[in-house]
Each structure stands twice: as C-alpha cells, then as structure tokens.
Amino acid sequence: MQQRMQRQGIRRLLVLSGDAAWCRQQAQRLMAAMPGDWPWCGGEAPHGAQALNSGEVRGLLGQERLHAVFDAGDGLDVEALAQLAGVLRAGSWLLLLTPPWQTWPQRRDADSLRWSDSPQPIATPHFIAHLQQRLTADAEVSIWRQGETLQLAPLPARPDWQEPDGSPTGEQQALLTQLLAGERGIWVLTAPRGRGKSTLAGMLVQRSALNCWITGPSRAATEVAGRWAEDKAQFWAPDALLAHCRQSDSALADWLLVDEAAAIPAPLLQQLIAYFPRVLLTTTVQGYEGTGRGFLLKFCASLPQWQGLSLQQPMRWAAGDALERIIDDALLFNELPPWQAAGQTIDYRPLTQRQLCSDDALLQRFYALLTSAHYRTSPLDLRRLMDAPDMQFAAAVQADGEVAGALWLTEEGGLPAELAHEVWAGRRRPRGNLVAQSLAAHGGQWWAPTLRSRRVTRVAVLPALRRQGIARRLIEQQRQQAQGWITCPSALATPSRCGVSGRAAALSWCASAAGRKPAAAATA
C-alpha cells in the first residue's frame, strides 16, 4: 500500500488505540516493516528512534521526514501533532498512539496543564469526542483498537502524482517573475504547509544576480530554502543578523529572505527589515505555528507598505492529501465560505460550553470568526474553548445560522479573603484570575479577588457588521445575567469587571460603546 501511496502522492493516518505497552509494541513492529525516518514525539521513544518532546517538533519545520509516531497516551498537544504532520513527505504514515478508545474522553490529559488554570491535569471530553467523531467519519483514516485485527482503510483510486522535478510550478514561476523584477519593497508569501514557500525562496536566490541573505527561527528551519539556493545565500540567526546590521558600515545584502517569519519575535523582525531594500517574508497561514494567521492580522498590518503573495498547489504531496484533510478537519483549520450580507435578524444567544461543543456547525462558525479576528488564536485556544473549566460564551446568530458575533468569557474571582489578601501582598499568584489579580496588585484593592467576574477573553464581529452594536449587545446580555451573583462593595463603580486583549484603539472604542471606562492598559 505504501508504494501506491507514494505513486498517488498522499500521506495517511493510522490510529493505534489501547494500553500504552500494546500501542508501543505495534508501533515498533510497523516501524521495522516500513523503513523511514520515524521521529517519535511524546511518551517514551524506543531505542534508536529520534525522540522529540512536543516543544522540539517545531524545530523540524522547513524539513522533511518519511513516517512518524505521535504518542498521545499521556496528553495530546494538537499544535505539535499538526506540526509533525506538516513535515511528512508523500508516501508517509503518521501513527497516532492513544489511550483505549472508550475511556479516552474521560482520561486526564497532561497537556491541559498548558492551557487550563486547573492545578492538576483534567479530562477533556468535548475535544476528544470531537476528534473521535472526525476520525471515524473519515474513510481514509485507519483505526486499530487493541483486541481487534488491523484493517487498513481502502485506498481510493487516484491519478499518479507528478512529483516536482526541480522546475518551478506555474504558480511559483509567476511569483518568481514578479520578485526578480522588484526594485524595493516587502513581499509577504503565505500558504498552507507543503505548498513550496521555502522552495520558492531558494529558487529566488538561485535565479537572482543580487546578493541574498537568509534568516529564520533556526538553521534547520531554512534547510529546504538553503538546499534550493545551492549555498548561494548566507544564513544568519535573527539576533546575530540584527547585531551585524547595527554595527556594519559596509553595504548589506540586496535581498533578505525570512523563512517561517511568524516564528520570529515581531519587534526583532520589525527592526531587521528596515535594513534591506528587498525583503521576502514567508509564513504559514494555518495556526499550527500558533501565530501564522496572526502574522497577517497584526504584524503585516503594522507595515507601511507590503505586497501579499500566495501559493495554493501542494508540492510535497498531492492535492486532496488524506493526512492534511483530517488534520485540517479535526483542528478546524478549514476556512468557511465568505459571508454574504443579507440583512437578516440576529438572535443573541448565551451558550454553555456543552451547548457550543454539541452543535458542530455552530462551533465551526464561532471558532472561525474568532480565528479571523484575533491574531493569537491557535489550536491551543480550541482546546481551552472546548474543555477548560469556567468558560462561558455568547453568539449573535443570523437566521441562516451564520455567526455574526462571538463572545468568549472566563469566570474568575471568588477567592477566599485570606488568599485575596496574600495576592494583594504579592505573596501568592494562583493560576488564572487575571483581572482580579491585576486589580489587587495595581489598584491596591485587596478584596478585588473575592468578587466574582467574567473576563472577556475574545470578542469578534463579522467585518461588514462592525460598529453596529453587536458586541455591545452581547456584553450587555452577559452583564444582565451576571447581576444576580456578582457582589460588589461601593468602591467599585460597577459590579461588572471586564478584561479584554487586542488592539488598543479598537478596544477603547468597544469599551466606550459598552458603557465602560478603561481601568488599565498594558502591552503583551
């Protein structure tokens, strides 16, 4: 089957579900039967395998591997899972090791410590049930449960894949022509993973008569670009390059190519690009780097002028790749069709976590709107949204089911007086309760953490419907619902406490429209 997968240019997912020892044993047998690179992420990697923890998978970005194992027995880092899938080349299998299928939703997930304020790992039933539903619904995902016989999902007929031969695709050639003719400017190339962004950067170096430098989050991340550039471009670590630029009196390069630009701190990147007449930034639009889409929403919006470029045709695998499809489907990476204005009435709905997660269409639209509006939204936020405790939501829904506005709140406060006083004194910092702790620390109000409140974690409205009071109505509805349980000493001007994050000007306008005054502002 692997030879057919290679001919078709696709990759597939095989789920091994059972006890840890059984999953590990079957994975090792499959590794022995199918030679490959086999990086092993999570759990305890067998002797001789390339062992990676979740944080180290990011270092593979910009590289390619044949086959991999992701052990989710103790916890599922979905960002690392998507990153690992993104480095696999055509013909690869990704083995996903999970706890026993029936008990998995009730198992405590160690990864929850990263995104939940709970001091101990929590079960994540909503996301795991969602993931299981997506896995079982995909006809090309194979699921091997302990005690059952392995039956690989049939491989549908597909035309043979034409593997890139080293020549630019039609898309790439059009962009190369544009870039090679560029006099001065900043070009931003975005695309889903596997579309040949790094390859295009290397081809630009190869074909340009100008002096080119390459930088990226690591040398390994620029491996593909460097290979295509045939060593014509000098690699610089970002911090070393900035130091050189500040100290050098000689002419710098004509081109600066920044691979995986979203993974470089924005302030550093902002300073770097000012030293070069031509800059090409490449990044992935999907959220598995955590900031890819946000790179467009925040960093590029701060540039005085820039030109956007994109690639759609896969290069490392064929269109319709089975692994890319299931990852995109499970993590809600797929973009929804453009919204069409229709002048419909809007229903303002408060939602519990269970209500939101049980309505698949509503969940997709709600999360897609948040993703489109907030630059830091990532798969980690999807996990938090679906399973972190003390989450509340509200949606402005049109008659056709389109979500016109989304509000995500976190319940905070209610700390005992003794703990609140310790927070105020700076001796304790319990997890969560961000606004309550901020008021205690910066406002000098020791009793602030004893109050119950809801912090606005995210709020988003469709662009065509902004400044029409939708966010204000969502927040006001929540304020009215909260009146019955928020208690407040007279020192507070209002029983509602609200904390938000985002661009200062927009938030100031939103707060004013909602009848609130900013108490404090800070940068993140």
VONU-688443 format. One record per residue: x, y, z of N, C-alpha, C in turn. Coordinates in steps of 0.2 Angstrom, whole numbers, plus 5000, padded with zeros to 4 digits. Example, Ala and Ser with C-alpha at 12.3 -4.5 7.8 and 13.67 -1.06 7.14 Angstrom:
// VONU-688443
506649725039506249785039506649845039;506449895035506849955036506450005039;
// end
This chain:
// VONU-688443
500449945000500050005000500450065000;501050065003501450125004501750144997;501850094993502050114986501550144982;500950124983500350164980500250234982;500350234989500350304992500850354989;501450324988501950364985501850384978;501550334974501350354967500850404967;500350404972499750444972499950514975;500550514979500750574982500450594988;500150544992499750564998500150535004;499850555010500050535016499450515020;499550465025498950445029499050435036;498450435040498550425047498250355049;498650325054498450265057498450275065;497850265068497750275075497850205078;498250205083498350145087498050165094;497550125096497150145102497150085107;497450095113497450045118497950055123;498150005127498650015133499250045130;499650085134500250115132500750055129;500850005133501349955130501149915124;500449905123500249875117500349925111;500149985112500250035106500950045105;501450045110502150055108502349995104;502149935106502349865103502149865096;501549885094501349885087501649935083;501849995086502150045083502850025081;503249995085503849965084503849915078;503349875078503349825073503249855066;502749905066502649945060503349985057;503650015062504250045060504749995057;504849935060505349885057505149865050;504449865049504249845042504249895037;504249955039504250015034504850055036;505450045032506050095034505850165032;506150205037505950285036506350315041;506250385042506550425047506250415054;505650405055505250395061505450435067;505350495066505450535073504850515077;504950515084504450495089504350545094;503750575093503550635098503150605104;503350625110502950615116503050545118;502850535125502950465128503750445128;503850385128504550355129504750325122;505150355118505350335112505750275112;505750225108506150165108506850175107;507250135109508050145107508150155100;508550205098508750215091508250265088;507650275090507250325087507450395089;507250445084507350515085506850535090;507050545097506550565102506450635102;505850665102505650735102505150745107;505150795111504650815115504250865111;503650885113503150925109503550995107;503851025112504251085110504751085105;505051025104505551015099505351005092;504650985091504450975085504451035080;504351085083504451155080505051165076;505651135079506251135076506351095069;505851055068505851015061505451055056;505151115057504851155052505351175047;505151165040505651185035505951125033;505951065036506251005034505750955032;505950895030505550845028505750775031;505250735032505350665035504950615032;505150555032504750495030504450455036;503850455037503450425043503650455050;503150455054503250475061502750445066;502950455072502550425078502350485082;501750495084501550545089501150505095;501450505100501250465106500750515110;500150505110499650555114499350515120;499750465123499550425128499450465135;499850505136499850545142499550615141;499550645135499250705133499350725126;498850765123498850775116499050855115;499650865113499750935111499650945103;499050975102498750975095499251015090;499551065093500051105089500551065087;500851025091501450985089501250925084;500650905085500350855081500350885074;500050935073499950975066500650985063;501151015068501751025065502150965063;502050905066502350845064502050825058;501450825057501150805051501350845045;501550915046501750955041502450945038;502850905042503550895039503550825035;503050785035503050725032502950725024;503350695021503350695013502850645011;502750645004502250605001502450525002;501950485003502050415005502150395012;502150445016502250435024501650415027;501750375033501250365038501350405044;500850425047500850455054500450415058;500850385063500550345068500350385074;499750385076499450415082499250365087;499650365093499550325098499150355104;498550325105498050355110497850305116;497550325121497350285126496750245123;496550195127495950155124495350195122;495050175117494550225113493950245118;493750195121493150205125493250255131;493850245134493950285140494350345139;494650355133495050415131494650485133;494050495132493750555133493750575141;493750525145493750535152494450535155;494950525151495650515154495950585155;496350595160496650665161497150675156;497150735154497650755148498250795151;498850775151499350815154499450875150;499350885144499350945140498950995143;498450975146497951035149498251075154;498851055157499151105161499451165157;499551165151499751225147499251275146;498551255145498051295143497451305148;497451265154496951265159497251295165;496851335169497051365175497051315181;496851255179496751195185497451175187;497651165193498251145196498451075194;497951035192498050965190497850955183;498050905180497850885173497050875173;496650895168495950875168495750835162;495250805163494950765157494750815152;494750795145494550845140494050815136;493450795138492950755135492650785128;492550855128492250885122492750885116;493350895117493850895112493950825109;494050775114494250715112493650675108;493050695111492450665107492350695100;492550765100492550795093493050765089;493650745091494250715087494050645085;493750605090493550545088493050545083;492550585083492050595078492350605071;492850655071493150665064493550615062;493850575066494250515064493850465061;493350445065492950395062492550405056;492350475055492050495049492450495043;493050495044493550505038493650435035;493450425029493550355026494250335025;494750375025495450365024495850355030;495550365036495950365042495850285045;496350255046496350185049496350185057;495950155060495950155067496050075070;496550065073496749995075496649995083;496049965085495949965093496249895095;496549905102496849845105496249785105;496449725103495949675103495649665097;495749705092495449695085496049685080;495849665074496349645069496449715065;497049725063497149785059496849775052;496449825051496149835044496249905041;496749905037496849975034496349995030;496150065030495650095026495850085019;495350075015495450065007495750125005;496250115000496550174997496150194990;495850244990495450264984495850274978;495550254972495950264966496050344965;496650354963496850424961497350424956;497450484952497950484947498650484950;499150464946499850464948500050534949;500350544954500650614956501250634952;501250684950501850714946502350744951;502850714954503250744959503650804956;503750854959504150914957504850894954;505050914948505650894945506150944946;506050994950506551044951506451114948;505951104943505751164939505151204943;505151264943504551304946503951284944;503451274948502751264946502451334942;501951324939501651384936501551444941;501251424947501151474952501851504954;502351464955502951484958503351534952;503251514946503651554941503351624940;502651624941502351694941502651734947;502651704953502951744958503651764957;504051714955504751724954504851784949;504451784944504551844939504451904942;503951914946503751974950504251994955;504551944958505051964963505751984960;505951944955506551964952506552034948;505952054947505952124944505852174949;505752154956505652204961506252254962;506052314963506652364964506752374972;506252394975506252394983505552374985;505552354991504852334994504952274999;504352265002504252205006503752155003;503852095002503352045000503251995005;502651975006502451935011502151875008;502451815008502151755005501851705010;501251695009500851655014500551595010;500451535014500151475011500151425016;499651375015499651315019500351285019;500451245023501151205023501151155017;501751145015501851105009501751135002;501651195002501551224995502151254992;502751244995503351264992503551334993;503451364999503651435001504351435001;504651385005505351385006505751375000;505451324996505751314989505751374985;505251414985505251474981505751524983;505851524990506351574992507051554990;507151484990507851464987507951474980;507351464976507351474969507551544967;507251594972507451664971508151674971;508451654976509151654977509551634971;509351574969509751534964509651574957;509151614956509051644950509251724950;509351744956509451814956510251834956;510351884952511051904952511251944958;510851964962510952004968511151964974;511452004979511751964985511151954989;511051894992510451874996510751845002;510351865008510451835014509851795016;509851745020509351705023509351705031;508751715034508751705041508051675042;508051645048507451605051507551595058;507051555061507051545068507651495070;507851455065508451415066508751395059;509351375059509651355053509251295050;509051245054508651195052508051215048;507751265051507051285048507151315041;507751335039507951355032508251305028;508251245030508551195026508351185019;507751185018507451175011507651235007;507551295010507751355006508451355004;508851335009509651335008509851285003;509451225003509651174998509451194991;508851234990508751254983509151314981;509351354986509851414984510551384982;510651324983511351294981511951334985;511851354991512351384995512551454993;512151484989512251554986512051604991;511651584996511451635001511751625008;512051675012512251665018511751665023;511751615028511251615033511451645039;511051685042511151725048510551705054;510751695060510251695065510051765066;509351765067509051835068509351885072;509551865078509851915083510551925081;510951885078511651895076511551945070;511051935065511051975060510852045062;510452055067510252125069510852155072;511252125076511852155079512352175073;512452125068512852145062512652205059;511952215058511752275054511852335058;511752335065511852395069512652415069;513052365068513752385068514152395062;513852375056514152375050514152435046;514752455044514752515039514752505032;514852435030514852415023514152405021;514052395014513352385011513152315014;512452315015512152245017511952215010;511552155011511352125005510752155002;510652134996510152164992509452134993;509452074995508852034997508952005004;508452015008508351975015507751935014;507951865015507351815014507251785021;506651795024506551775031506051715030;506351655032505851595031505551585038;504951565038504551555044504551615048;504351675045504451735048504051745054;503451705055502951715060503251685067;503751645066504051615072504651665075;504751715072505251765074504951825078;505151845084504851895088504751955083;504151985084503952045079504452105080;504552125086505052185087505652175084;505952115084506652095081506552095073;506052065071505852065064505752135061;505452175065505252245063505952285062;506352275066507052315066507452285060;507452215059507852185053507652215047;507052215045506852235038506952305036;507052345041507252415040507952425036;508352375037509052375034509152355027;508552325024508652295017508152325012;508452335006507952365001507452314999;507552254999507052204997507052155002;506452135004506352085009505752035007;505851975008505351925007505251885013;504651895016504451855022503951795020;504151735022503651685021503451655028;502751635028502551605034501851565032;501651525036501051485035500451515038;499951515034499351545037498951505042;498951445042498651405047498951415054;498551395059498851415066499251365069;499551315065499951265069500651295071;500851345069501451385072501151425077;500551435078500251475084500151555082;500551575077500551645075500451655068;500351605064500451615056499851665054;499251655055498751695053498851765057;499051765063499151825066499651865063;500151835060500651875056500351925051;499851905048499451945043499051995047;498751975052498252025056498652075060;499152065063499552115067500152135064;500652095062501252115060501252155053;500952125048500852155042500452215042;499952215046499552275047499952335049;500552325053500952375055501452405050;501552375044501952395039501652445035;502152495033501852555029501652535023;501952485019501852455013502052385012;501652345009501952275008501452245003;501752194999501352164994501252084996;500652064996500451994998500551944992;500851894993500851834988500651774991;500351724987500151664990500251604985;500251544988500351484984499751434987;499451404982498951354984499051284982;499451274977499551204974500051164979;499951114982500451074986501051054981;501551054985502151024981502450964984;502450954991502750894995502250834995;501650854993501150794992500550814987;500150774985499650784980499050824983;498650864979498050894981497550834983;497250854989496750804992497150754996;497650774999498050735003497650715009;497650645011497250625016497450645023;498050655025498350675031498150745032;498350785027498150865028497450875029;496950835026496250845026496050825033;496250775036496050755043496250805048;496950825048497150875052496750945052;496650965046496351025045495651025048;495250965046494650955049494550945056;495050915059494950905067495150965070;495551005068495851065071495451135069;494951125064494551175062494951225058;495451205054495851245050495551275044;495051235042494751255035494351315036;494451365031494151425031493351415028;492951455031492251445029492151495023;491651485019491551525013491451595015;491551645011491451715013490751735015;490651775020490051795022489651845017;489051825016488651875011488151915015;488151975014487752025018487052005016;486551995020485851985018485352015022;485552065027485052105031484652065035;484852005038484451965042484451985050;483951965053483851975060484351935064;484551955070485051925074484851905080;484951845082484751815089485351815093;485351845099485851845104485751785109;486251745109486151685112486751675118;486651665124487151645129487251575128;487851545128487951475127488451445133;488251395135488751355139489251315135;489751295138490251255135489951195131;489551165135489251105132488851115126;488451175126487951195121488351205115;488951245116489351265110489651205107;489951155111490351105108489851045105;489251045107488750995105488451015098;488551075096488251105089488851115085;489051065080489651065076489651125072;489151135068489051195064489251255067;488851265073488951325077489651335079;489951285082490651285084491151305079;491051275073491551295067491451365065;490851395065490751465063491051505069;490851495075491051535081491851535081;492151475080492951475081493251505075;492951505069493151535063493151605063;492651635066492651705067493151735072;493251695077493751715082494451715079;494551655075495251655072495351705067;494851725063494951785058495051855061;494851855068494851925071495451935076;495751875078496251885084496851845082;497451885082498051865079498351805083;498151795089498451745093498051685094;497551675090497151615091497451555087;497551505091497851445089497551385091;497751325089497451265091497451255099;497851285102497851285110497251315112;497051375109496451405111495751365109;495851325104495251275103495151225109;495751195111495751155117495451195123;495651255124495451295130494651305129;494451325124493751345122493351285124;493551225122493151165122493151135129;493651135133493751095139493951135145;494251195145494451225151493851245155;493951235162493351255166493251325166;492651345168492451415170492451455163;492251425158492151465151491451475150;491251535148490551555146490651585139;490051585135490051605128489451635126;489451675121488851705118488951715111;488451715107488451715100487851755097;488051805092487551835088487451795082;486851765081486751715076486151745071;486351745065485851755060485351705059;484851715055484351665054484551605049;485051625045485351565041485951525045;486051545051486551505055487251535055;487351595051487951625051488051665058;488651655061488851685067489151755065;488751805067488951875066489351905071;489351875077489751905083489851845088;490451845091490651795095490951825102;490751805107490951825114491251765118;491851765121492051715125492351745131;492051725137492151745143492451695148;492851715153493151675158492951695165;492551645168492351665175492951665180;493051725184493551725188493351755195;493851755200493751785206493451735211;493051765216492851715221493351685226;493951715226494451685231494251705238;494451665243494451675250494751735252;494551775257494851835259495551825261;495751775264496451765266496851755260;496651725255497051715249497051775245;496551815245496451885241497051925244;497051925251497551975254498251955253;498351885252499051865250499251885243;498751885238498851905232498951985232;498552025235498752095236499452105238;499652065243500352075246500852055242;500752025236501251995232501551935234;501251895239501551835241501251775237;500651775234500351725231500151745224;500251695219499951715212499651645210;499051635212498651575210498551575202;498451525199498351525192497751555190;497651585184497051615182496951685186;496251705186496051765189496451825187;496551835181497051885178496851955180;496151975179495952045180495952055188;495652005191495652005199496252025202;496751985200497451995202497752065200;497552085194497852145192497552205196;496952205198496652255202496852255209;497052195211497352195218498052215218;498452205213499152225213499252295211;498852315206498952385203498452435206;497952415208497452455210497352465218;497752425221497852425228497152405232;496752365228496152345231496152265233;496352255240496552185242495952145241;495352165241494752125241494452115234;494852145229494652135222494552055220;495052015222494951945220494451905223;494051935228493551905232492851905227;492851955223492251965219492251915213;491651905211491651855205491551905199;491851875194491851925187491851875181;491751905176491851875169492351915165;492851885163493351925159493251905152;493251955148493151945140493851925138;493851865136494451835133494451845126;493951845122493951855115493251885113;493251935109492651965106492751975099;492351955094492451965087491751975084;491752015079491152035074491352035067;490952005063491052005056491252075053;491752085049491952155047491452195044;490952165040490452205037489952235042;489952205048489452215053489652255059;490352275059490652305065490352375066;490452405072490152465074489452475073;489052415074488352425074488052395080;488452395086488252375092488152305094;488352265089488352185091488752165097;489352185097489752175103489552205109;489252265109488952295115488352255117;487952235113487352195115487552125118;488052095115488252035118488552045125;488952095126489252105133488652125138;488252165135487652195140487252135142;487152085137486752025139487051995145;487751985144488151945150488151985156;488152055156488152095162487452085165;486952085162486252075165486252005168;486451955165486451895168486851885174;487351925174487851915180487651955186;487151995185486952045191486752005197;486451945196486251905202486751875206;487351865203487851835208488451875209;488551935206489151975207489052025213;489452015218489352065224489852115223;489752175226490252225224490252285230;490752295233490752355238490752415234;490552465238490452535234491052565231;491652535233492252565230492252555222;491952505220491952485213491352525209;491552555204490952595200490452555197;490552495196490052445193490252375195;489652335196489852265198490152225193;490152245186490452205181491152225180;491652175180492352185179492452155172;492752185168492952165161493652175159;493952125157494652125154494652105147;494952135143495052115136495752125133;495952095128496552105125496452115117;496952155114496852165107497152235106;497052265100497252325098496952385102;497352425104497152475109496652525107;496652545100496152595098495452565097;495452505095494852465094494552445100;494952425105494652405112494452465115;494752525115494552585118493852605115;493752605109493052615106492552565108;492752505108492252445110492052465118;492552475122492452485129491952545130;492052605126491652655127490952645125;490852605119490252585116489852545121;490252505125489852465130489752495137;489852565137489752595143490252585148;490952575147491452555151492052605151;492352615156492952655156493552615157;494152625153494752585154495052595161;495152545165495552555171496252545171;496552505166497252505165497352475158;497952495155498152465149498852445149;499052385146499652365146499852325139;500452325138500652285131500852215133;500752175128500852105129501452085124;
// end
